[in-house]
Amino acid sequence: MAGVFLGLAAIWAADDVAADGHDIIKSHGFNEYGDLKYPADFPHLDYVNPDAPLGGEISISANGTFDSMNPYATLSGSPGALSSSIWETILTATSDEVGSAYCLLCTSLEYPQDKSWVIYNMRDDVRFSDGTPMTVEDVIFTIELFIEQGTPSLAASLKVLIEDIEKVGDNAMKVTFSDEYPVRGRIGQIGGFPVMSKAWFEETGARLDEPSLETSPGTGEYTVGKVDVGRSIVYERNPDYWGKDVPINVGRGNFDSMRIEYFADSSAAFEAFKAGEFTFRRENSSINWATAYDFPALEREWVVRRELDDGTMPAASGFTFNMNREKFADRRVRRAIGLLYNFTWTNENLQYGLFQQRESFWQNDRLKAVGVPQGRELEILEGLRGLIADEIFTQEPVMPHVSGARPIDRGNLRQALALMEEAGWTTSDDGLLRNADGQTFDVEFLETRQSFDRIINPYIENLKRLGVNITYNRVDPSQYQARRQAKNYDMIYGSYRNGLQEGTGFSQRFGCEDKEDVFNPAAYCSEAIDRLGEQIPDAETYDEMAAMVMAADRILRHEYFMVPAWYLGKNWVAYFDMFEHPENLPEFGLGHLDYWWFNQEKYDALRAAGAFQ
């Protein structure tokens, strides 16, 4: 759901008092743990060009296919790229702050210090793309729709979160929160809701949980234009967009249209980019970045190739075990399988030394666990003693193993064989690992991206040397999506999208109640982590929240349900030289679809030179 779990706290004036004696805080936005950067009267965000010209088209690629434009039917169908972008949220975040959120569809919000309720004073000038006004009734309807038809984990969370929701005054919504829900994250979850048209759903009978190519009108700057199912999508600027002069929108949404072209795989997409079939590419292949950018369009300086800073937290990605499988229940087995992934050789020989090996689930300086636990982090871990391994208290956090310069590290292979033997798996005469009943250790690795073959195949070969009866099964995107949703796999290359500020979303990714959710690819579950998930949203300060997350990081790394892989920490981009961006790009966003713009003169010159098919 777009923008869910935004952080909240405020620049405020406590000039009213609630019935229970609490001061009422009024603000144009907030941050859970600190002050907002921008005052109520700010003219525009610091990192945009307020005079950016409007016009032109930017086109990007997507792999695979799509059969729906409903991004919220996550249990079936394959939604189109950017399909959630047509709906705006009550609050919106920025790219130069951690956890700040500002009113977009509202003018202000009010809440008591105990955050037992919140009032959003909604704007009266918002229009849906069909020209009808957005009302408080639409906002309330959307929230109730997600309660009724949202993903099971989200719907269950909302039912606990909301005690009552009602219209107050002419154009305001009041949400009263349940005492059972953590204080931290209450207002953020509501503020992150998109707003949809009640009238459209009532007229069409459409459902939020069913795939559909028809979409309800949105309030966003772009609307769905031409859709060629499975092949391309065009989003067009709404010429009557209500919010073009709202300060937080100034200098943003500068293209007349955004086009997404779909390709069977990344190789086909790259060839299409070289031919000018789309115009902006975010490269994710090290072999391409290191060796393939020598095509005519680049040599003729039609295409710009750049490496831009990326301060966002990298996804916690790696080779992920499905913890629902009994074969992975023993941590020694998981560690043994992990020891056969050779990051050093893979990075130097297959990825051109361009990557770093991930250590933490929160790979950054703010939340990563380091050294032996001490201080507040140690106190938190002491509260979990008996639920976690004793060595967590006395040792540095589990780090990725060190591998040698050859494809298979023989020392790691010996360690892995010893671990498998301790776990009851010994090498038989045919070289395969077998248990006491003579059963082989069978594993299927599921993938859909052809570009991953060169990375995964050496790992597969090393696991065969260990004696794992492993199969590498690359399936088409729709089959992969269905099997991933059903947790029908042994291992995949998965990831967890964690944040620089954690709240209720922590439990959605790592909690036992939601372990079958797509946000938890390992189906990981732990009582200790569940307890931390209950405590993190109640943290009173950022330092307290950080200490809890560091404790969680230490536990998750020890559990080793994912073999940590690589991360980049940069943006590799290539684009036809007709796009421009502000000099002061923010820390947490590339923003090519947000605050970049189109140079018509440069485009005309490229067109005249024959840059496009």
C-alpha positions as CSV (number, residue, x, y, z in Angstrom):
1,M,0.0,0.0,0.0
2,A,1.5,3.3,-1.1
3,G,3.2,5.3,1.7
4,V,2.0,3.0,4.5
5,F,3.9,3.4,7.8
6,L,5.1,6.9,7.3
7,G,6.8,8.5,10.3
8,L,5.0,11.2,12.2
9,A,5.8,14.1,14.7
10,A,5.3,17.8,14.4
11,I,6.2,21.4,14.4
12,W,3.1,22.4,16.4
13,A,1.2,24.8,18.5
14,A,-0.5,23.5,21.6
15,D,-3.2,26.1,21.8
16,D,-6.2,23.8,22.3
17,V,-6.9,21.2,25.0
18,A,-8.7,17.9,24.5
19,A,-11.5,16.8,26.8
20,D,-9.0,14.5,28.7
21,G,-6.7,17.4,29.4
22,H,-4.1,16.6,26.7
23,D,-2.8,19.4,24.6
24,I,-4.0,19.2,21.0
25,I,-1.2,19.3,18.5
26,K,-1.8,21.0,15.2
27,S,0.5,20.7,12.2
28,H,1.0,20.5,8.5
29,G,2.9,17.2,8.9
30,F,5.1,15.4,11.4
31,N,8.0,13.1,12.1
32,E,7.7,10.3,14.7
33,Y,11.0,11.2,16.4
34,G,12.0,14.7,15.5
35,D,11.2,18.0,13.9
36,L,10.1,18.6,10.4
37,K,12.6,20.2,8.1
38,Y,10.1,22.3,6.2
39,P,7.8,24.9,7.8
40,A,4.2,25.3,7.0
41,D,4.8,28.1,4.5
42,F,7.7,26.5,2.5
43,P,7.6,27.4,-1.2
44,H,9.0,24.1,-2.5
45,L,11.3,21.2,-1.6
46,D,15.0,22.1,-1.5
47,Y,16.0,19.5,-4.1
48,V,13.6,20.4,-6.9
49,N,13.9,22.9,-9.7
50,P,10.8,25.1,-9.3
51,D,11.2,26.4,-12.8
52,A,11.5,23.0,-14.4
53,P,9.8,23.0,-17.8
54,L,6.8,20.7,-18.4
55,G,6.6,18.4,-21.4
56,G,8.0,15.4,-23.2
57,E,8.0,11.7,-22.4
58,I,10.2,9.5,-20.3
59,S,10.2,5.8,-21.0
60,I,11.5,2.9,-18.9
61,S,11.5,-0.9,-19.1
62,A,10.0,-3.7,-17.0
63,N,10.7,-7.4,-17.3
64,G,8.1,-10.1,-17.6
65,T,4.5,-9.3,-18.1
66,F,1.3,-7.9,-16.4
67,D,-2.4,-8.8,-16.6
68,S,-3.9,-6.3,-14.1
69,M,-3.8,-2.6,-13.2
70,N,-4.9,-3.2,-9.7
71,P,-1.7,-3.2,-7.5
72,Y,-3.7,-4.1,-4.4
73,A,-4.8,-7.6,-5.6
74,T,-1.5,-9.0,-4.3
75,L,-2.7,-12.6,-3.9
76,S,-3.5,-13.0,-7.6
77,G,-2.6,-11.5,-10.9
78,S,0.5,-9.5,-11.9
79,P,-0.1,-5.7,-11.6
80,G,1.4,-3.3,-14.1
81,A,4.4,-1.2,-13.1
82,L,3.6,2.1,-11.4
83,S,-0.1,1.2,-11.2
84,S,-0.4,2.6,-7.7
85,S,0.9,6.0,-8.8
86,I,-2.5,7.3,-9.9
87,W,-3.8,7.5,-6.3
88,E,-2.4,10.1,-3.9
89,T,-2.1,9.6,-0.1
90,I,-3.3,11.8,2.7
91,L,0.3,12.5,3.7
92,T,3.4,12.2,1.6
93,A,7.1,11.8,2.3
94,T,10.1,13.6,1.0
95,S,13.5,12.3,-0.3
96,D,15.7,14.4,2.0
97,E,14.4,13.4,5.5
98,V,14.0,10.3,7.5
99,G,10.4,9.7,8.6
100,S,8.9,13.1,7.8
101,A,5.4,13.3,6.2
102,Y,3.5,16.3,5.0
103,C,-0.1,17.0,4.2
104,L,-1.0,16.4,0.6
105,L,-4.7,15.6,0.5
106,C,-5.1,17.4,3.8
107,T,-4.4,20.9,4.9
108,S,-3.5,20.0,8.5
109,L,-3.9,17.3,11.2
110,E,-4.7,17.4,14.8
111,Y,-4.1,14.9,17.6
112,P,-3.6,14.8,21.3
113,Q,-0.2,14.0,22.8
114,D,-1.2,10.4,23.6
115,K,-2.2,9.9,19.9
116,S,-5.4,8.3,20.9
117,W,-7.1,9.9,17.9
118,V,-6.3,12.0,14.9
119,I,-8.3,14.5,12.8
120,Y,-7.3,15.1,9.2
121,N,-8.6,18.4,7.8
122,M,-9.0,17.5,4.2
123,R,-8.6,19.9,1.3
124,D,-11.7,21.1,-0.4
125,D,-10.1,21.6,-3.9
126,V,-9.1,18.0,-4.6
127,R,-10.5,16.5,-7.8
128,F,-10.5,13.0,-9.1
129,S,-9.3,12.5,-12.7
130,D,-13.0,12.3,-13.8
131,G,-13.6,15.8,-12.5
132,T,-15.6,14.8,-9.5
133,P,-14.6,16.3,-6.1
134,M,-12.8,14.2,-3.5
135,T,-14.8,14.2,-0.3
136,V,-14.3,13.0,3.3
137,E,-16.7,10.2,2.4
138,D,-14.2,9.0,-0.2
139,V,-11.4,8.9,2.3
140,I,-13.4,6.9,4.9
141,F,-14.7,4.6,2.2
142,T,-11.2,3.7,1.0
143,I,-10.0,2.9,4.5
144,E,-13.1,0.7,5.1
145,L,-12.5,-0.9,1.7
146,F,-9.0,-2.0,2.7
147,I,-10.4,-3.4,5.9
148,E,-12.8,-5.5,4.0
149,Q,-10.8,-6.4,0.9
150,G,-7.1,-5.6,1.6
151,T,-4.5,-8.3,2.0
152,P,-5.2,-10.5,5.0
153,S,-2.3,-9.1,7.1
154,L,-3.2,-5.5,6.4
155,A,-6.9,-6.0,7.0
156,A,-6.2,-7.7,10.3
157,S,-3.9,-4.9,11.3
158,L,-6.5,-2.2,10.5
159,K,-9.2,-4.0,12.4
160,V,-7.0,-3.9,15.5
161,L,-5.8,-0.3,14.8
162,I,-9.1,1.5,14.3
163,E,-11.8,1.7,17.0
164,D,-13.9,4.3,15.1
165,I,-13.8,6.4,12.0
166,E,-16.1,9.3,11.3
167,K,-16.7,12.5,9.5
168,V,-16.5,15.6,11.7
169,G,-17.3,19.1,10.6
170,D,-17.7,19.9,6.9
171,N,-14.5,18.4,5.6
172,A,-12.6,16.5,8.2
173,M,-12.1,12.8,9.2
174,K,-11.5,11.6,12.8
175,V,-10.0,8.2,13.5
176,T,-10.1,6.9,17.0
177,F,-7.4,4.3,17.7
178,S,-7.7,1.1,19.8
179,D,-5.7,0.9,23.0
180,E,-4.5,-2.5,21.7
181,Y,-2.5,-0.9,18.9
182,P,1.0,0.5,19.4
183,V,1.1,4.3,19.7
184,R,3.9,4.7,17.3
185,G,2.8,4.2,13.7
186,R,-0.9,4.8,14.3
187,I,-1.2,8.1,12.5
188,G,1.3,7.1,9.9
189,Q,-0.6,4.1,8.8
190,I,-3.7,6.2,8.2
191,G,-1.8,9.0,6.6
192,G,-0.3,6.5,4.1
193,F,-3.7,5.5,2.7
194,P,-4.4,6.2,-1.0
195,V,-7.8,7.7,-1.6
196,M,-10.2,6.2,-4.2
197,S,-13.6,7.1,-5.5
198,K,-16.5,5.7,-3.6
199,A,-18.9,6.4,-6.4
200,W,-16.8,4.5,-8.9
201,F,-16.7,1.3,-6.8
202,E,-20.4,1.5,-6.1
203,E,-21.2,2.0,-9.8
204,T,-18.9,-0.7,-11.1
205,G,-19.1,-3.3,-8.3
206,A,-15.3,-3.7,-8.6
207,R,-13.3,-5.3,-5.8
208,L,-9.9,-4.3,-4.4
209,D,-8.8,-7.9,-4.1
210,E,-9.5,-8.9,-7.7
211,P,-7.2,-8.3,-10.7
212,S,-8.7,-5.8,-13.1
213,L,-7.6,-3.7,-16.0
214,E,-10.1,-1.0,-15.1
215,T,-9.1,1.4,-12.3
216,S,-11.0,3.8,-10.2
217,P,-10.2,7.5,-10.8
218,G,-7.3,8.8,-8.9
219,T,-6.4,12.3,-7.7
220,G,-2.8,12.0,-8.9
221,E,-1.0,14.0,-11.5
222,Y,-1.0,11.1,-13.9
223,T,-3.8,8.9,-15.3
224,V,-3.7,5.6,-17.0
225,G,-3.5,6.1,-20.8
226,K,-3.0,3.4,-23.4
227,V,-2.6,-0.1,-22.0
228,D,-1.3,-2.9,-24.2
229,V,-1.8,-5.9,-21.9
230,G,1.5,-7.6,-21.1
231,R,3.5,-5.3,-23.4
232,S,3.3,-1.6,-22.5
233,I,1.6,1.1,-20.3
234,V,1.4,4.8,-20.8
235,Y,0.6,7.2,-18.0
236,E,-0.5,10.6,-19.1
237,R,-0.4,13.9,-17.2
238,N,-3.9,15.1,-16.2
239,P,-4.2,18.6,-17.7
240,D,-6.7,19.5,-15.0
241,Y,-4.6,18.2,-12.1
242,W,-5.8,19.9,-8.9
243,G,-2.5,20.0,-7.1
244,K,0.0,21.4,-9.5
245,D,0.6,24.6,-7.4
246,V,0.7,22.9,-4.0
247,P,4.2,23.7,-2.6
248,I,5.2,20.1,-2.1
249,N,4.4,19.4,-5.8
250,V,6.2,22.4,-7.2
251,G,9.0,21.2,-9.6
252,R,7.8,17.7,-9.7
253,G,5.8,15.6,-12.2
254,N,7.4,17.4,-15.1
255,F,6.8,14.9,-17.9
256,D,3.7,14.9,-20.1
257,S,3.8,11.1,-20.2
258,M,5.6,8.1,-18.7
259,R,5.8,4.9,-20.7
260,I,6.7,1.4,-19.5
261,E,7.8,-1.1,-22.1
262,Y,7.8,-4.8,-21.1
263,F,10.4,-7.3,-22.2
264,A,10.8,-11.0,-21.7
265,D,14.1,-10.5,-19.9
266,S,16.8,-7.9,-19.1
267,S,18.9,-8.9,-22.1
268,A,16.0,-8.1,-24.5
269,A,15.4,-4.8,-22.6
270,F,19.0,-3.8,-23.0
271,E,19.0,-4.4,-26.7
272,A,15.9,-2.3,-27.0
273,F,17.4,0.5,-25.0
274,K,20.4,0.6,-27.3
275,A,18.1,0.9,-30.2
276,G,16.2,3.8,-28.6
277,E,12.9,1.9,-27.9
278,F,12.9,3.4,-24.4
279,T,14.9,6.3,-23.1
280,F,15.9,5.8,-19.4
281,R,17.6,2.7,-18.0
282,R,18.6,1.9,-14.4
283,E,21.3,-0.8,-14.9
284,N,21.4,-3.7,-12.4
285,S,23.8,-6.0,-14.3
286,S,27.4,-5.6,-13.4
287,I,28.5,-7.4,-16.6
288,N,26.5,-4.9,-18.7
289,W,27.8,-1.9,-16.7
290,A,31.4,-3.1,-17.0
291,T,31.5,-4.4,-20.6
292,A,28.4,-3.6,-22.7
293,Y,28.2,0.2,-22.7
294,D,30.1,0.6,-26.0
295,F,27.2,0.7,-28.4
296,P,26.8,3.3,-31.2
297,A,24.3,5.6,-29.4
298,L,26.8,6.0,-26.5
299,E,29.8,6.5,-28.8
300,R,27.8,9.2,-30.7
301,E,27.1,10.8,-27.3
302,W,23.4,10.4,-27.7
303,V,23.3,8.4,-24.5
304,V,24.7,9.6,-21.1
305,R,26.1,6.9,-18.7
306,R,26.4,8.0,-15.1
307,E,27.0,6.7,-11.6
308,L,25.0,8.7,-9.1
309,D,25.1,8.5,-5.3
310,D,22.4,6.5,-3.5
311,G,21.8,7.0,0.2
312,T,18.8,4.8,0.4
313,M,19.1,1.6,2.5
314,P,19.8,-1.3,0.2
315,A,17.3,-4.2,0.4
316,A,18.3,-7.0,2.6
317,S,18.7,-9.5,-0.2
318,G,20.2,-12.9,-0.6
319,F,19.6,-16.6,-1.2
320,T,16.5,-17.2,0.9
321,F,15.5,-20.5,2.6
322,N,11.8,-21.3,2.9
323,M,11.6,-21.9,6.6
324,N,8.3,-23.8,6.1
325,R,10.4,-26.6,4.7
326,E,11.5,-29.1,7.4
327,K,14.8,-29.7,5.6
328,F,15.9,-26.2,6.7
329,A,14.9,-26.4,10.3
330,D,18.4,-27.1,11.5
331,R,20.6,-24.0,11.5
332,R,23.7,-26.1,10.8
333,V,22.2,-27.1,7.5
334,R,21.5,-23.5,6.6
335,R,25.0,-22.4,7.5
336,A,26.5,-25.2,5.5
337,I,24.6,-24.2,2.4
338,G,25.6,-20.6,2.9
339,L,29.3,-21.5,3.1
340,L,29.2,-22.7,-0.5
341,Y,28.3,-19.2,-1.8
342,N,31.6,-17.6,-2.8
343,F,31.0,-13.8,-2.8
344,T,34.7,-13.0,-3.3
345,W,35.1,-15.1,-6.5
346,T,31.6,-14.2,-7.8
347,N,32.2,-10.5,-7.3
348,E,35.7,-10.4,-8.8
349,N,35.1,-12.8,-11.7
350,L,31.4,-12.3,-12.6
351,Q,30.5,-8.9,-11.2
352,Y,33.8,-7.1,-12.0
353,G,34.5,-6.2,-8.4
354,L,31.7,-3.6,-8.4
355,F,29.7,-4.8,-5.4
356,Q,30.1,-5.0,-1.6
357,Q,28.9,-7.9,0.5
358,R,25.9,-7.3,2.6
359,E,26.4,-7.8,6.4
360,S,23.3,-6.4,8.0
361,F,19.5,-6.5,7.5
362,W,19.9,-2.7,8.0
363,Q,23.0,-2.0,5.9
364,N,23.7,1.6,7.1
365,D,25.4,3.5,9.9
366,R,22.2,4.2,11.9
367,L,20.7,0.8,12.6
368,K,23.3,-1.9,11.8
369,A,24.5,-4.0,14.8
370,V,28.2,-3.8,15.4
371,G,30.6,-5.3,17.9
372,V,29.6,-7.1,21.1
373,P,26.2,-5.9,22.4
374,Q,26.4,-3.3,25.1
375,G,24.4,-0.5,26.7
376,R,20.7,-0.3,25.9
377,E,21.0,-2.9,23.1
378,L,22.4,-5.4,25.6
379,E,19.6,-4.6,28.1
380,I,17.0,-5.3,25.4
381,L,18.7,-8.6,24.5
382,E,18.8,-9.6,28.2
383,G,15.0,-9.3,28.2
384,L,15.0,-12.0,25.6
385,R,17.4,-14.4,27.3
386,G,16.2,-18.0,26.9
387,L,14.6,-17.2,23.6
388,I,17.8,-16.5,21.7
389,A,21.2,-18.2,21.5
390,D,23.7,-17.5,24.3
391,E,26.5,-16.6,22.0
392,I,24.5,-13.6,20.8
393,F,25.3,-11.9,24.2
394,T,29.1,-12.4,23.9
395,Q,30.0,-12.4,20.3
396,E,30.0,-9.9,17.4
397,P,27.0,-10.3,15.1
398,V,27.2,-13.0,12.5
399,M,29.1,-11.8,9.5
400,P,29.2,-13.2,6.0
401,H,31.8,-15.9,5.7
402,V,35.1,-15.2,4.0
403,S,35.8,-17.1,0.8
404,G,38.8,-17.6,-1.4
405,A,39.8,-16.6,-4.9
406,R,38.8,-20.0,-6.4
407,P,35.2,-20.9,-7.4
408,I,35.0,-23.2,-4.5
409,D,36.7,-22.5,-1.2
410,R,37.9,-25.9,0.1
411,G,38.1,-24.8,3.7
412,N,34.5,-23.7,3.5
413,L,33.6,-27.0,1.8
414,R,35.2,-28.9,4.7
415,Q,33.3,-26.8,7.3
416,A,30.0,-27.4,5.4
417,L,30.5,-31.1,5.2
418,A,31.2,-31.2,9.0
419,L,28.1,-29.2,9.7
420,M,25.9,-31.4,7.5
421,E,27.3,-34.5,9.3
422,E,26.5,-33.0,12.7
423,A,23.0,-32.4,11.4
424,G,22.6,-36.1,10.3
425,W,23.6,-35.9,6.7
426,T,26.6,-37.9,5.5
427,T,28.1,-38.4,2.1
428,S,27.2,-41.7,0.4
429,D,29.1,-43.6,-2.3
430,D,27.4,-41.6,-5.1
431,G,28.6,-38.4,-3.6
432,L,25.1,-37.3,-2.4
433,L,24.2,-36.4,1.2
434,R,21.9,-38.8,2.8
435,N,20.2,-39.1,6.2
436,A,19.9,-42.3,8.3
437,D,16.9,-43.4,6.2
438,G,18.9,-43.1,3.0
439,Q,17.0,-40.1,1.7
440,T,18.9,-37.5,-0.3
441,F,19.0,-33.8,0.6
442,D,16.9,-32.4,-2.2
443,V,16.6,-28.7,-2.9
444,E,14.9,-26.7,-5.7
445,F,16.2,-23.2,-6.4
446,L,13.5,-21.2,-8.1
447,E,14.2,-18.2,-10.3
448,T,12.7,-16.3,-13.2
449,R,15.5,-13.9,-14.4
450,Q,17.8,-15.3,-17.1
451,S,20.4,-12.7,-16.2
452,F,20.9,-14.5,-12.8
453,D,22.0,-17.7,-14.5
454,R,25.7,-16.7,-14.5
455,I,25.6,-15.8,-10.8
456,I,23.5,-18.8,-9.5
457,N,25.0,-21.6,-11.6
458,P,28.4,-21.5,-9.9
459,Y,26.7,-21.6,-6.6
460,I,24.6,-24.5,-7.7
461,E,27.7,-26.3,-8.8
462,N,29.4,-25.7,-5.4
463,L,26.3,-27.1,-3.7
464,K,26.5,-30.2,-5.8
465,R,30.1,-30.6,-4.7
466,L,28.8,-30.6,-1.1
467,G,26.4,-33.4,-2.1
468,V,23.1,-31.5,-2.2
469,N,20.8,-32.9,-4.8
470,I,19.9,-29.5,-6.1
471,T,17.8,-28.4,-9.1
472,Y,17.9,-25.0,-10.7
473,N,14.4,-24.3,-12.0
474,R,14.0,-21.0,-14.0
475,V,10.3,-20.5,-14.8
476,D,8.3,-17.8,-16.6
477,P,7.4,-14.7,-14.6
478,S,3.7,-15.5,-14.1
479,Q,4.5,-19.0,-12.7
480,Y,7.2,-17.5,-10.5
481,Q,4.8,-14.9,-9.1
482,A,2.2,-17.6,-8.4
483,R,4.6,-19.9,-6.7
484,R,6.2,-17.1,-4.7
485,Q,2.8,-16.0,-3.4
486,A,2.0,-19.5,-2.4
487,K,5.4,-20.0,-0.8
488,N,5.9,-23.0,-3.1
489,Y,9.7,-23.1,-3.3
490,D,12.7,-24.3,-1.4
491,M,15.0,-21.4,-2.1
492,I,14.8,-18.2,-4.0
493,Y,16.8,-15.0,-4.3
494,G,14.6,-12.9,-2.0
495,S,14.7,-9.6,-0.1
496,Y,13.3,-7.6,2.8
497,R,12.6,-3.9,2.3
498,N,13.6,-2.4,5.7
499,G,13.7,1.3,6.6
500,L,15.8,3.8,8.4
501,Q,12.8,4.2,10.8
502,E,10.9,1.1,11.9
503,G,7.4,0.8,13.3
504,T,4.5,-1.5,12.8
505,G,5.8,-2.6,9.4
506,F,8.6,-4.5,11.2
507,S,6.1,-7.2,12.3
508,Q,4.5,-7.4,8.9
509,R,7.9,-8.4,7.5
510,F,9.3,-10.6,10.4
511,G,6.3,-11.4,12.6
512,C,4.9,-14.9,13.1
513,E,1.3,-13.8,12.5
514,D,2.2,-12.7,9.0
515,K,4.9,-15.2,8.2
516,E,3.1,-16.4,5.1
517,D,2.9,-12.9,3.7
518,V,4.8,-12.0,0.5
519,F,6.8,-9.5,2.5
520,N,8.4,-12.4,4.5
521,P,9.9,-14.5,1.7
522,A,11.6,-16.8,4.2
523,A,8.4,-17.4,6.2
524,Y,10.6,-16.6,9.2
525,C,9.1,-16.7,12.7
526,S,10.6,-16.2,16.1
527,E,9.1,-15.4,19.6
528,A,12.0,-13.1,20.3
529,I,11.5,-11.1,17.2
530,D,7.7,-11.0,17.8
531,R,8.4,-9.4,21.2
532,L,10.7,-6.8,19.6
533,G,8.0,-6.2,17.0
534,E,5.6,-5.3,19.8
535,Q,8.1,-3.0,21.4
536,I,9.6,-1.1,18.4
537,P,6.4,0.9,17.6
538,D,6.3,2.1,21.3
539,A,9.8,3.5,21.3
540,E,9.8,7.1,22.6
541,T,13.0,8.2,20.9
542,Y,14.9,7.4,17.8
543,D,17.8,6.1,19.9
544,E,15.5,3.7,21.7
545,M,14.0,2.5,18.4
546,A,17.5,2.1,16.9
547,A,18.7,0.0,19.9
548,M,15.7,-2.4,19.4
549,V,16.4,-2.7,15.7
550,M,20.1,-3.4,16.3
551,A,19.1,-6.1,18.7
552,A,16.8,-7.5,16.0
553,D,19.5,-7.3,13.4
554,R,21.8,-9.3,15.6
555,I,19.2,-12.0,16.1
556,L,18.2,-12.2,12.5
557,R,21.8,-12.5,11.3
558,H,22.4,-15.3,13.8
559,E,19.3,-17.2,12.6
560,Y,20.8,-17.3,9.1
561,F,17.6,-17.8,7.1
562,M,19.1,-15.9,4.3
563,V,22.6,-16.2,2.7
564,P,23.6,-12.5,2.5
565,A,24.6,-11.5,-1.0
566,W,25.7,-8.2,-2.5
567,Y,24.6,-4.6,-2.6
568,L,25.7,-1.6,-4.7
569,G,25.1,1.7,-2.8
570,K,25.0,3.6,-6.1
571,N,22.7,4.3,-9.0
572,W,23.8,3.1,-12.4
573,V,21.9,5.0,-15.0
574,A,22.0,5.5,-18.7
575,Y,19.6,7.8,-20.6
576,F,19.3,9.6,-23.9
577,D,20.7,13.0,-23.5
578,M,17.4,14.9,-23.3
579,F,16.8,14.6,-19.5
580,E,18.1,16.9,-16.8
581,H,17.9,17.0,-13.1
582,P,18.6,19.4,-10.2
583,E,22.3,19.7,-9.1
584,N,21.4,19.0,-5.5
585,L,19.9,15.5,-5.7
586,P,18.6,14.4,-2.3
587,E,20.1,11.6,-0.2
588,F,17.2,9.2,-0.5
589,G,16.0,9.4,-4.0
590,L,17.1,9.2,-7.7
591,G,13.8,10.8,-8.7
592,H,14.0,10.3,-12.4
593,L,10.2,9.9,-12.6
594,D,9.6,12.6,-10.1
595,Y,11.8,15.8,-10.3
596,W,13.8,15.3,-13.5
597,W,12.6,17.1,-16.6
598,F,12.6,17.0,-20.4
599,N,14.8,19.3,-22.7
600,Q,12.9,19.7,-25.9
601,E,15.8,21.2,-27.8
602,K,18.0,18.3,-27.0
603,Y,15.3,15.8,-28.0
604,D,14.8,17.6,-31.3
605,A,18.5,17.3,-32.0
606,L,18.6,13.6,-31.2
607,R,15.5,13.0,-33.3
608,A,17.1,14.8,-36.2
609,A,20.3,12.8,-35.8
610,G,18.4,9.5,-36.0
611,A,18.8,8.5,-32.4
612,F,15.3,6.9,-32.3
613,Q,13.7,4.2,-34.3
